[in-house]
Each structure stands twice: as C-alpha cells, then as structure tokens.
Amino acid sequence: MKKYDMKIVFIAFNMGYAGKVVNGPGIDLYNLISSIRLSNPNIDLTLVADIHPKSSFSNIKYISAKNKTEAFRAIDSADIIHHWSGLFERYREYLMYSKAAGKKIIVGPNVLDCVNLNREREFLINLKSSIFITMSKKVMYDIYLNHGIRPYVFIVGPDLKLWNKNTDKEDYILWKGNSRHKVKDVAFGLELSRALPQYKFKFLGYPKAYDYFNHIDVASKARLYICTSYTETKCNALMEQWAAGVPSISHPEIQMHGNNYSTGLIVNKNIDSYSKAIISVMENKVLWRDLSYGANNYCIDNFSHKKIYDKYMEFV
C-alpha cells in the first residue's frame, strides 16, 4: 500500500463541473485540488460531495455526501477534514464527528458569508475552535463582526493550465455570467452595448447558459472584459480573463477588482464612466498592451499552482 504524506477529506456541495452546476466555489475547489496534485502527488485526497463531479481526477476517491457510512470511514482514516462549501446539516454532523475523533478541521472559504446569520450561528455551535478561511478581506471583517471569528484570507486563482495568455485576440468586448442572477446585472452590460454601437459585444450566459470548459477559447480571445455585477465577494470571471491576458473594466464594489491601470481600469459604475473607460482601452493600443501584460502577470505572480499549494499548506 502506498504511503502518503497526509490524507485530506474535502466536504463540499460540488467540485468543478458537476452536472449542470458550475459555480465559483466548485471551480475554486477544482483548482485547489489541481494545485495539490501537481505540487505533491503524495497527498491522499477524498471528496465527499452532494453532486458527483464530471470534471474529476482519476486518483481521487469520490463519496456521496448522503453515504454516511463511507463518509465516516473516510474521516476515520484522514488527517485533515476540510469543509469547503455548503451549510447542510449533514456537513455539520460530519464535522462534529471529526471533532470527536480529534481531527484537524478547516472550514471555508465558502461556508460563512454573513447572509443567513442565524443559520450560520447554529452551524458554528461547538466548531469555533476550527481553522477558518475566507475568500476576501471584506468577508473576513464581516465574519469577525458577526461571529467573533477572524478567518485567514485564502484566494484560489484560475487554473493557469486552462487559462493562459492568448495572443490571438479578436475585437469584441466580453460579458459573461449567469444572467439569471440579478446580482450579475446583465441589463447594465446590454445598455453599454447599445450606448457603444461602434464595438462588438459578446454575451456568454445571456440569454442561455454556457458550458464552462467549452467557453474558455471564446473568452480568452476577447479584447476586453466588462464586469457589471452589483457586487462580488471575489469574482472568478475577472481573474480568469486576466490570466488569459484580457484586461477588465470593473468597479470598487467588486472585492477582487484588480489594480487600476495594471489589470484594467476601475471606475464608478455608471454608463458614462464605463463607456469612457471602454473607449480608452479599445482605442489606445499601448494602453491595451500594457493592461493585457499586467493582467496576465498579476495571475502568474499570485496564483501559480505552486503558490496556491504553498499557501494552503500553511493551514494544514
């Protein structure tokens, strides 16, 4: 039997591309596991999840979160229990079992967001001695204010194997997201496209959903990306586009909005400000080139597989 450096059990709602469910927490977990696998194949990984992942890894065991017998058995043999996402009662049951077994427990970054405080407070009973992580400084301070816990900030960036700088750019401005979620504010993007008829806009996720892995080529070829959400605690879409060398127009309510005049332009969220920023980038080749370079370098500098792995190992 192979001797592993350690055994980690992840508990999550989903990972990567699972059925029709593709979300930030699931993609982040996929990217973290990919980073662990590439950096240290001697770590044994098990995933306990509600949805069976389609985008999985051949050497990772999957257990349905509803299969308590198998989940408890995996916990018994593990060194680390990492509750990645979801507030289901069965997840809390697994954590309480892990605590009784003396396991090291990590919670987050996609568990506490201070949206349903009563539910979170019930979930946290007898679990505050765990290690907590979150995905942004804003959420860190919200958690401290509401729960008396100061989590570590841990940001998982895009998978740089999937998202790498594409020099074959085309002259369209990209919007992408789940347009059914009002927070994404696709209406603002559509209004921009009408205000700037001289440019071609491409909308991925409106009116129909897009396939995550199949959209990467189209997204990577965009000249510019516009983030129109009212707010985002992180924004994976921005970071993916930066990794592909696509600069962005964003605003301060996006927590990971980048660096002004480095990854893109950061302006007030109104049609006039966004329009002027778009024109500046689209019409100034030197500015676009520098922003494209800066966006890509930002991701390389902060989110290589090795850097994600090294940061994660600080917790385990």
N, C-alpha and C positions, 0 to 999 in steps of 0.2 A: 504494500500500500504506500502511495506517495506521501512523503512527509511535507506538510505545508507550514509556512511561516506563521500563519494565523488563519482562522476561519471567521468570516463575516456573514451574517444573515441580514439581508435588507428586507424590510417590510414596507410595502408601498401599494398604492392603488394601481399603478401601471408603470411600465418601463418602455421607453422608445415608442415604436409603432405597434399598438395593441388594438386589434380590431379596428373600429372607426375612431378610437380615442387617441389623439395626438395632442399633448399639452406640454406646457413648459416644464413642470415637474418630471414628467415621464421622459422627455428628451434629455433633461439635465442628468437624470439617473443613468440613462444610456451612456451619456458622455463620460460620467464619472467612472462607471464600470469599465468602459473602453480604456480610460486612462490608467486604471488599476491594472487591467490585463496587459497593456503594453509595457508598463513600468515594472511590474512584478507578477509574473505568472504563478508564483509560488504562494499566492493568497487564494484560499478556497472561498468561493462565493456562492451563496444560495439566495434566491429571490422568492419571497413569499408575497404574492400579489393577487389582487382580485381578478385582473384580466390577464389572460395568457399573452405574453408578448410575441408578436410576429417578428420583430427585429430583435433577435436574441443572440446569445453566444453559445457555441456548442459545448463549451466546458463549464457552463453554469447551470446548476440544478434549479428547476422551477417547481414551486409548490403552490397550489391554490390556497389562498388565504382562508378558504372555508374548510380546508382539510386540517383540522386542529391536531389530529394525531401526528401527522407528518411534520407540521409546523413545530409542535412541542419537541419532537425528536431532533429536528434541526437546531433548535435553540439549545437543547441539552449539550450538543457537541460543539457549539460555537464559542468563540472568544468575545466577539463583538456583536451586539444587536443594534442595528441602525434602522430606526423608524423614519423613513424618508418622507412619506406623504400620507394624508388621509386622517380622518378623525373617527373612524369606525370603532364601535365598542369592542369588537374582536381584536383590534390592534392594541387597545389598552389592556385587554386580557393577556395578550402575548407579552406585553411589556411588564406587567405585574408578575407574570410567571418568570420572566427573565430576571427581574429584580430579586425575587425569592431564591433564584438559582445562583445569585451572586455575579451575574454577567455585567459587563460594562455596557451601558446604554447610551446611544446617541439619538437625539430627537431633532428632526428638521433636515433641511431648511424649509420644507413645505408642509408644516404641520400647524404652526401658530402664525396667524396673520392679523389677529385682533379684530376680526369681523364678527364672529359669533363668540363673544366673551364668556357667556355662561357655559356654553358647551366646552370651551377650552379650559375653563376653571375646573369643571367636573373631570375632564380628561387628565388634568395635572395633579389631581389628588394622589399623594404619595410618590410622585415621579419627579419632583423638583430637584432631586439630587443628581439627575441625569445630566449629560453634556448636551447643551442646546446650541444649534446653529441656525442662522437665517441668511437670506439672500441679499439684504441691503441694510445700510445703516439706519434708514428711516424706520424700517420694520423692527430693527434691533431696539431702538429707543421706544417704539410703541409697545413692544413686549415688556420692556423694563417698567414702563409706566403702568401697564395694566396687570402684569403678573409678578412683578418684583424679580424677574429673571433677566440677566444681561447675557444674551447669547453671543457666540462668536459669529462674525460675518464670513460666510464661505460662498464664493461665487464660482459656479461651474460655467465655463465659457463654451462656445461652439466646438464641435468636433472638427479639428483642423485637417483631418483626413478627408472629411466630406466638404468642408467649406475652406477652400484655399483661393488665393488671388487669381481671378480670371481676367486676363488682359484682353479678351475678345469681347469688348463692351459694345452694346447697341444703344441707340439714342432713345431709350424710354425711361420714364420715371416710374418706380415701382411702389405700389401699396400692397401689403399682404397682411392677412389675419383672418380670424373667424368673424365675418361681418355680422353674424347673428348676435354677437356680444356687443351690446351698446357701448361698452367702455372703449371699444376699438374706434368708434366714431368714423365709420366709412363715409358718412354723409359729408364730413369735412373734406375728405380726400376727393370725393366726387365734385364738390363745389370748386376745389382747386383746379381740377381738370377742365371745368367749364370756364374758369377765370383765365386759364393759360392755354388757349386752343392751339398755340404755336408749337406745343410739345405733345408728344405721345405719352399717355399714361397707361400702365398695365396694372390691373387689379387681380391679385390672386386671393381667392377666398370670398370674392363677390362676383356674381350672386351665388355661385356654388363653391362648396368646399374644395380644397386642393389636396392632393396626395403629398405628404411631407417629403418623402425621398425623391419623388418624381419632379418636384418643383425646384430642386436645387440648381439645376442647369439654367433654367429661365431666370431665377432670382439672381444668380451670380453674374449674369450678363447685363444687368441693369446699369444705367449710368448714375442713377441717384435713387435713394430710398427715402420716402416720407413716412415718419411715424406720427400718426394723428390721434392716438389714444388719449382719452382724458387724463389718464394716469396709468402708470405701470410700476409695480414694485421692483421689476428688473428689466424686462423686455429682451427675450431671447432673439426676436426677429432682428433687432438692431445689431446685436453682436454677430449674428450670422452674416449679415450684409457687410459689416466691417471686415470680417475675416475674408470675404470674397473681394475686398478692395472696392466696395460700394459705399461712398460717403452718404451721410444722412442729414436730413433736416428734422430736428426734434425740438422739444421744449422742456423747461425745468421740472414739470410735474412727472416726467419720466425719470425714475430714480437712476437708472444707468443710461443717461442721455449722452455720455461721451465727453470729449474735450472740445471746446469751441475752437474753430479754425485748426483742428487737428484731425478728429474723426468725422467732422461735418460742421454744420452751423447750428447753433442753439438760439432760438428766437422765441418771442412771445407767440402764443397760439391764437393767431387770427389770420384771416385770409391775406391781408395786406403784407404782414411780416413774412409769412410762408412764401408768398408769391415773389417778393423781392429776394429772399434767400435762394429760391429755386433758380431765378433768373441769374443771380450772381454766379452760382456754381455751373449752371449749364452753359453760360456764355463766356466764362473765363477758363481757358484750357489749363493755364498754370495753376490756378486755384484748385480746379478739379483734380489735377495730377497730384498736387501736394496732399489734398484731403484723402484721396484714394490710398496713397502711400501711408499716410498717418493712420488711417483706419485699420489697414491690414497689419501694420506694425504694432498697433495697440493690442490686437488679439494675440499676435505671436509673443509679445513681451509678457502678457499677463495670463494667457490661457493655453499654453502648450500642455501636452499630456503630462510631461514631467512636472511642471509647476502645479497642475491640479493635483496630481498624486502626492507630491511633497507636502502641499498644504493639507491635504486630507489626512496624511499620516501624523500630523501634529495632534489630531483629535483621537486617533486610535492608539 
